Amino acid sequence: MNAFLVKWILDFFIAFGFVLGGSLLAGIGSVLMLQPPASTMESVASNIKIWAMIAAAGGTIDPIHIIEAYFQEGYLSPAIKHILCFASAFVGAQLGYSLVHWICGGPGGKV
C-alpha cells in the first residue's frame, strides 16, 4: 500500500483514539472521584483535540517547518501531503469529540 495512504489513515485513527481514549479514561477517573463523568468526558474531549492532532503529526512542530520550507522552495506536492495528513488528524479528532459528545447525551443524542 502507498506509504502516504498508510500515514494518512494512521493519522486519522491516532487522533480519533487519542480523543476517545483520553476522554473515556477521564470519565473513569471522575467516577472514582465521585464526579459526574459525562461533563468531565466532554470537557476533556474538547480540550485535547489539538493535542490529538499534534500527537498524530509526530508530537513536534517539525512538520510545520517542513511545510514552510517546501512552500519557500516551490515544492508543493510534499507540502500538500503534510497538509492532508493534518486534515486527516483534524477529522479524526473531531469525530472522536463528536462521538464522546453523542455518548454523553449531547444535542441529538439524548439518552
C-alpha positions as CSV (number, residue, x, y, z in Angstrom):
1,M,0.0,0.0,0.0
2,N,1.2,3.5,-0.7
3,A,3.2,5.0,2.2
4,F,1.3,8.2,2.1
5,L,-2.1,6.5,2.3
6,V,-0.9,4.5,5.3
7,K,0.2,7.6,7.1
8,W,-3.0,9.4,6.2
9,I,-5.1,6.6,7.7
10,L,-2.9,6.2,10.7
11,D,-3.1,9.9,11.5
12,F,-6.9,9.8,11.4
13,F,-7.0,6.8,13.8
14,I,-4.3,8.1,16.1
15,A,-6.2,11.4,16.6
16,F,-9.5,9.6,17.0
17,G,-8.1,7.2,19.5
18,F,-6.4,9.9,21.4
19,V,-9.6,11.9,22.0
20,L,-11.8,8.9,22.6
21,G,-9.4,7.0,24.9
22,G,-8.4,10.1,26.8
23,S,-12.0,11.1,27.5
24,L,-13.1,7.6,28.4
25,L,-10.2,7.3,30.9
26,A,-11.1,10.7,32.3
27,G,-14.6,9.5,32.7
28,I,-13.4,6.5,34.7
29,G,-11.3,8.8,36.8
30,S,-14.2,11.1,37.5
31,V,-16.3,8.1,38.6
32,L,-13.6,7.1,41.0
33,M,-13.6,10.7,42.4
34,L,-17.4,10.7,42.7
35,Q,-17.8,13.4,40.0
36,P,-20.2,13.3,37.1
37,P,-18.5,11.5,34.2
38,A,-20.4,13.0,31.3
39,S,-19.4,16.6,31.8
40,T,-15.8,15.6,32.5
41,M,-15.6,13.4,29.4
42,E,-17.0,16.2,27.2
43,S,-14.7,18.8,28.7
44,V,-11.6,16.6,28.3
45,A,-12.6,15.6,24.7
46,S,-12.9,19.3,23.8
47,N,-9.6,20.3,25.4
48,I,-7.4,17.6,23.9
49,K,-8.4,17.8,20.3
50,I,-5.5,20.0,19.4
51,W,-3.1,17.7,21.3
52,A,-4.5,14.7,19.4
53,M,-3.6,16.4,16.1
54,I,-0.1,17.2,17.4
55,A,0.4,13.6,18.6
56,A,-0.8,12.3,15.2
57,A,1.7,14.6,13.4
58,G,4.6,13.2,15.4
59,G,4.5,15.2,18.6
60,T,6.6,18.1,17.4
61,I,6.4,21.3,15.4
62,D,8.8,19.9,12.7
63,P,6.0,19.1,10.1
64,I,5.0,22.8,10.2
65,H,8.6,23.8,9.4
66,I,8.8,21.2,6.6
67,I,5.6,22.6,5.0
68,E,7.1,26.1,5.2
69,A,10.4,25.0,3.7
70,Y,8.6,23.2,0.8
71,F,6.5,26.2,0.0
72,Q,9.5,28.5,0.1
73,E,11.4,26.2,-2.3
74,G,8.4,25.9,-4.6
75,Y,7.8,22.2,-4.0
76,L,4.0,21.9,-3.5
77,S,3.4,18.1,-3.6
78,P,5.2,17.3,-0.2
79,A,3.6,20.3,1.5
80,I,0.1,19.3,0.2
81,K,0.7,15.7,1.6
82,H,1.6,17.1,5.0
83,I,-1.5,19.4,5.0
84,L,-3.7,16.4,4.0
85,C,-2.2,14.5,7.0
86,F,-3.1,17.4,9.3
87,A,-6.6,17.5,7.8
88,S,-7.0,13.7,8.4
89,A,-5.8,14.1,12.0
90,F,-8.3,17.0,12.5
91,V,-11.2,14.9,11.1
92,G,-10.2,12.1,13.4
93,A,-10.0,14.3,16.5
94,Q,-13.3,16.0,15.6
95,L,-15.0,12.7,15.0
96,G,-13.7,11.4,18.4
97,Y,-15.1,14.5,20.1
98,S,-18.5,14.1,18.3
99,L,-18.7,10.5,19.4
100,V,-18.0,11.4,23.0
101,H,-20.5,14.3,22.8
102,W,-23.1,11.9,21.4
103,I,-22.4,9.2,24.1
104,C,-22.7,11.8,26.8
105,G,-26.1,12.8,25.6
106,G,-25.4,16.0,23.6
107,P,-27.8,17.5,21.1
108,G,-29.5,14.8,19.0
109,G,-28.2,12.1,21.3
110,K,-30.3,12.5,24.5
111,V,-30.5,9.1,26.2
